[in-house]
Amino acid sequence: MGKYFALFFGIIFVGLVAFLLVFLLPRGATSVTDQQALIDSAIRTRFSEPVAISAKNQTAQTGLEQISLGGGSFPKFISLRDEVRYYNSRTGEVRTRSLVGDKKNSVLATIKPNAYGISWSPDGTKLIAQYQAGSVYYNLATGASKKYDATIHNPVFSLTDDTIAYVHFDAKSGDGSVSIADPLMKSFKDILATRSPNWKISWIAPHLLELLSPPGNAQTVRTIATLDTQTKWLDSIAQAYGPVDTVWSPSLGRLIYSYQAGGKTIVYRVDRATGVGSELKIGIDASKCVWSSETELYCGIPQNESGDVLSKISLETSPAVVTPLDVPRGTAAANMAQMIWDDRHASLIYKDLKDGNLYLFRPTR
């Protein structure tokens, strides 16, 4: 009998060693599919029948104004100060524009130009500029700055404090992690192992990140997931093909995401709690949308080659209701991007990619 027990435990030991070698020891370069499998063990099928969309007549609007001078990008509402801060990628100027009184537009600081991304601290006094050669942290109040090491990828500020999230990746070993730290990198915490530096990271709530798996070609399946930075709990929300854009409702109860397939924009609405979702049969691009409430969005809806029509989309009823807005200056001539919303001022800001300027819009209710 002892002989059989020894044989049995020997088999168990060999199996355990094999498991450790395969799953826990560092591995070399892998395919995008293998990289995605690190955080995507099971995706649920979530999508029901398409949702019909109806349209109402255009509603006349009056509250549109240009807020940038000579171009602007990556706007940030500073609500309690009644101002907007933004970056001019051509000059490197970080500017502020008052929303009340004389609506003064002034320079706060000048940093390195040509950043392709800006992440703001919650109070707008600090930012991280992302460049092709790496990312740089700037403290606008003190003038201090810090260039991050080349192993730091896609750093972004939290919505509520100065914590940043990023991917730490060692190209030599092929190992890395999704991590959080203070902006000076004096202390850090690894959250999730990865073998790719190309995860797209964004904060969607305190202690909660959205992760988009590394991009590939139009046939690459990409995962939309959330990661709790306290519990390290990972939740796969949905799948899409190729490049994907997402926009979350204020309470995170609903997600709208879009991707391109067969020359068309495919749009889904997903209920996060239940996982139930539906296709929205309208050609909106989530990167051109912003939520104003839990049931309402504003989107720039492409209209042929002329530009976008700013529209209000209500999801309070089924079918959803799309209301094109008759905005002065004719937003049909605009190509909208970088849309943000502010509850305090009941306003949205978008960038017109055609003229490079930022515009503030106060919808007429």
C-alpha positions in Angstrom: 0.0 0.0 0.0 2.8 2.4 0.8 4.3 1.8 -2.6 1.0 3.0 -4.3 0.7 6.1 -2.1 4.3 7.0 -3.0 3.5 6.6 -6.7 0.3 8.7 -6.3 2.0 11.6 -4.5 4.9 11.4 -7.0 2.5 11.9 -9.9 0.9 14.9 -8.0 4.3 16.5 -7.4 5.3 16.2 -11.1 2.0 17.8 -12.1 2.5 20.7 -9.7 6.0 21.3 -10.9 4.7 21.3 -14.5 2.0 23.8 -13.6 4.5 26.2 -12.0 6.9 26.0 -15.0 4.2 26.8 -17.5 2.2 29.5 -15.7 4.4 31.2 -13.1 7.9 31.4 -14.6 8.7 34.4 -16.9 8.1 33.7 -20.6 9.4 35.3 -23.8 7.5 37.0 -26.5 4.0 35.8 -27.1 1.1 36.5 -29.5 -1.5 39.2 -28.8 -3.9 36.4 -28.2 -1.7 34.9 -25.5 -1.2 38.3 -23.9 -4.9 38.9 -23.8 -5.4 35.5 -22.1 -3.5 36.8 -19.1 -6.6 38.8 -18.0 -9.4 37.2 -20.1 -10.2 33.7 -18.9 -13.9 33.8 -19.7 -16.0 36.2 -21.6 -19.8 36.0 -21.4 -22.1 36.4 -24.4 -24.1 39.5 -23.5 -25.8 40.9 -26.5 -29.5 40.9 -27.3 -31.4 42.0 -30.3 -30.6 45.5 -31.9 -32.4 48.5 -30.5 -34.4 50.7 -32.9 -33.6 54.5 -33.0 -36.1 57.2 -33.8 -35.4 60.9 -34.4 -37.2 64.1 -33.4 -37.0 67.5 -35.1 -34.0 69.7 -34.4 -34.0 71.8 -31.3 -32.7 75.4 -31.6 -29.7 76.1 -29.4 -27.8 79.3 -28.5 -25.0 78.5 -26.1 -21.9 77.8 -28.2 -18.6 79.7 -27.7 -14.9 79.2 -28.7 -12.7 78.9 -25.6 -9.2 78.2 -27.0 -6.8 80.6 -28.6 -4.8 79.3 -31.6 -5.8 75.7 -31.0 -6.3 73.6 -27.9 -6.4 69.9 -26.8 -7.2 67.8 -23.8 -9.6 70.1 -21.9 -10.2 69.9 -18.2 -13.1 71.5 -16.3 -12.0 73.0 -13.0 -15.5 73.4 -11.7 -15.0 75.0 -8.4 -12.8 77.7 -10.0 -15.2 78.2 -12.9 -12.5 77.6 -15.5 -11.2 75.3 -18.1 -7.6 74.3 -18.6 -6.1 73.0 -21.8 -2.9 72.3 -23.7 -1.7 73.7 -27.0 0.4 71.0 -28.6 2.0 73.3 -31.1 3.4 75.8 -28.6 3.5 73.7 -25.4 1.4 76.3 -23.6 -0.8 75.1 -20.7 -3.6 77.7 -20.6 -6.6 78.5 -18.4 -9.8 80.1 -19.6 -12.4 81.6 -17.2 -16.0 80.6 -17.7 -17.4 83.7 -15.9 -16.7 87.4 -15.7 -14.3 88.7 -18.4 -13.6 85.1 -19.5 -9.9 85.7 -19.4 -7.6 83.3 -21.3 -4.1 83.2 -19.9 -0.9 81.0 -19.9 -0.3 78.9 -16.7 2.9 77.3 -17.9 4.9 76.3 -21.0 6.0 72.7 -21.3 7.5 70.6 -24.1 5.2 70.7 -27.2 3.9 67.9 -29.4 2.4 65.7 -26.6 0.0 63.2 -28.0 -1.8 62.8 -24.7 -2.4 64.8 -21.4 -3.6 63.3 -18.1 -4.7 65.9 -15.5 -4.7 65.6 -11.8 -8.2 66.1 -10.3 -7.5 69.8 -9.3 -5.7 70.6 -12.6 -2.5 71.6 -10.8 -0.5 68.7 -12.1 -0.4 66.8 -15.4 1.3 64.0 -17.2 2.3 64.7 -20.8 2.8 61.6 -23.1 5.3 61.9 -25.9 6.7 59.4 -28.4 10.0 59.4 -26.4 8.2 58.8 -23.0 6.1 60.5 -20.4 6.8 63.5 -18.3 5.2 64.6 -15.0 4.7 68.4 -14.4 3.7 70.2 -11.3 2.3 73.5 -12.5 2.2 75.1 -9.1 5.9 74.5 -8.2 7.4 74.2 -11.7 8.9 70.8 -10.8 8.9 68.0 -13.4 10.0 64.4 -13.7 10.7 62.3 -16.8 9.6 58.8 -16.3 11.7 55.8 -17.1 11.3 54.1 -20.5 9.8 51.1 -18.7 6.7 53.2 -17.7 3.9 53.2 -20.2 0.6 55.0 -20.5 0.6 56.7 -17.0 -2.7 58.4 -16.1 -4.0 60.3 -13.0 -6.8 59.1 -10.8 -10.1 60.9 -10.8 -10.0 61.7 -7.1 -6.4 62.0 -6.0 -2.8 62.1 -7.2 -2.4 58.4 -7.6 -1.4 57.3 -11.1 -1.9 54.0 -12.9 0.5 52.7 -15.6 2.0 49.7 -17.2 5.5 48.8 -16.0 7.2 46.6 -18.7 10.7 45.2 -19.0 11.4 44.7 -22.7 14.3 42.4 -22.0 12.5 39.9 -19.9 9.1 40.4 -21.5 7.5 40.7 -18.1 5.5 43.6 -16.6 2.5 44.7 -14.5 -0.4 47.1 -14.4 0.6 49.2 -11.3 -0.3 52.2 -9.3 2.0 54.8 -7.6 2.4 58.4 -6.5 3.4 60.7 -9.4 7.0 60.9 -8.2 7.2 57.1 -8.1 8.4 57.0 -4.5 6.1 54.1 -3.7 4.2 51.7 -6.0 1.9 48.7 -6.0 1.8 46.0 -8.7 -1.8 45.0 -9.4 -1.8 42.6 -12.4 0.9 40.8 -14.3 1.1 41.3 -18.1 3.4 40.6 -21.0 2.5 43.6 -23.0 3.2 47.4 -22.5 0.3 48.3 -24.8 -2.7 48.1 -22.5 -4.8 51.2 -22.7 -5.6 52.3 -19.1 -8.1 54.8 -17.8 -9.6 55.5 -14.4 -13.4 55.3 -14.3 -13.9 55.5 -10.5 -11.9 55.7 -7.3 -9.9 52.4 -7.1 -11.3 51.2 -10.5 -9.5 51.1 -13.8 -10.8 50.3 -17.3 -8.4 48.1 -19.3 -8.4 47.7 -23.1 -6.3 44.8 -24.3 -3.4 45.5 -26.7 -4.5 46.6 -30.2 -4.0 44.5 -33.3 -5.5 44.3 -36.7 -9.2 44.5 -37.5 -9.6 40.8 -36.8 -8.1 41.0 -33.3 -10.6 40.4 -30.5 -10.1 43.0 -27.8 -11.3 42.8 -24.2 -12.9 45.6 -22.3 -12.3 44.9 -18.6 -12.4 46.6 -15.2 -9.7 46.2 -12.5 -10.2 47.0 -8.9 -6.9 48.4 -7.6 -7.7 47.5 -4.0 -9.0 43.9 -4.3 -7.2 43.2 -7.6 -10.5 41.8 -8.9 -10.7 41.7 -12.7 -14.0 41.7 -14.5 -14.3 41.1 -18.2 -17.1 43.3 -19.5 -17.3 42.8 -23.3 -15.4 42.1 -26.5 -14.8 44.0 -29.7 -12.8 43.8 -32.8 -9.9 46.0 -33.8 -9.7 49.6 -32.5 -12.4 50.3 -29.8 -13.7 53.4 -28.0 -15.7 53.4 -24.8 -17.7 55.8 -22.7 -19.2 55.1 -19.2 -22.3 56.5 -17.6 -21.7 58.6 -14.4 -22.6 55.8 -12.1 -20.8 53.2 -14.3 -24.1 51.4 -14.6 -24.0 51.6 -18.4 -21.2 51.3 -21.0 -21.4 52.3 -24.6 -18.6 51.2 -26.9 -18.0 51.2 -30.6 -15.6 49.6 -33.2 -15.3 49.3 -36.9 -16.3 46.2 -38.8 -16.8 45.9 -42.6 -16.5 49.6 -43.1 -19.3 50.3 -40.6 -19.4 51.6 -37.0 -20.8 49.0 -34.6 -22.2 50.3 -31.3 -23.3 48.4 -28.2 -24.9 49.4 -25.0 -24.1 47.2 -22.0 -25.6 47.0 -18.5 -22.6 46.4 -16.3 -24.6 44.8 -13.4 -26.4 42.2 -15.5 -24.1 41.9 -18.5 -27.1 42.3 -20.8 -26.6 44.5 -23.8 -28.0 45.5 -27.1 -26.7 46.9 -30.4 -27.6 50.6 -31.1 -28.5 50.9 -34.7 -27.0 54.3 -35.2 -23.6 55.2 -36.5 -22.2 57.0 -33.5 -18.6 56.7 -32.4 -18.1 56.4 -28.7 -15.0 58.7 -28.9 -17.4 61.5 -30.0 -19.9 61.0 -27.1 -20.2 62.1 -23.5 -22.8 61.2 -20.8 -24.7 64.1 -19.2 -26.8 61.8 -17.0 -27.4 58.1 -16.4 -29.8 58.0 -19.3 -28.6 60.8 -21.7 -25.7 61.4 -23.9 -24.5 64.1 -26.3 -22.8 62.8 -29.5 -21.3 64.2 -32.6 -22.9 62.0 -35.3 -21.1 61.9 -38.6 -23.1 63.0 -41.5 -21.6 62.0 -44.8 -18.3 63.8 -45.4 -19.4 67.2 -44.2 -18.9 66.7 -40.5 -20.7 65.9 -37.3 -24.2 66.8 -36.2 -24.3 67.4 -32.4 -27.2 65.3 -31.1 -28.8 64.4 -27.8 -29.5 60.7 -27.3 -32.0 59.6 -24.6 -31.9 56.0 -23.4 -34.7 56.5 -20.9 -37.2 54.8 -23.1 -37.0 52.0 -25.7 -36.5 52.7 -28.5 -33.8 55.3 -27.8 -34.6 58.8 -29.0 -32.0 60.8 -31.0 -32.5 64.6 -31.2 -30.3 66.6 -33.6 -29.4 70.0 -32.2 -29.5 73.1 -34.3 -26.4 74.8 -33.0 -25.2 78.2 -34.1 -22.1 78.2 -36.3 -23.2 74.9 -37.7 -21.6 72.0 -36.0 -22.2 70.0 -39.1 -19.0 71.6 -40.3 -17.1 70.3 -37.2 -15.2 67.0 -36.7 -15.7 66.5 -32.9 -13.4 64.8 -30.5 -12.2 64.9 -26.8 -15.7 65.6 -25.5 -16.1 66.2 -21.7 -19.1 67.2 -19.5 -19.4 69.3 -16.4 -22.5 69.0 -14.1 -21.9 72.3 -12.3 -22.1 74.3 -15.5 -24.4 71.9 -17.4 -22.0 72.2 -20.3 -19.9 70.1 -22.6 -16.6 70.9 -24.4 -15.4 69.4 -27.6 -12.4 69.8 -29.9 -13.1 70.6 -33.6 -10.4 68.6 -35.4 -10.9 70.8 -38.5 -9.8 74.1 -37.0 -8.0 72.7 -33.9 -10.0 74.8 -31.4 -12.0 73.9 -28.3 -15.7 74.9 -28.0 -18.0 75.1 -25.0 -21.7 74.2 -25.5 -24.5 74.8 -23.0 -27.5 72.8 -24.2 -31.0 74.4 -24.1 -33.2 72.1 -22.0 
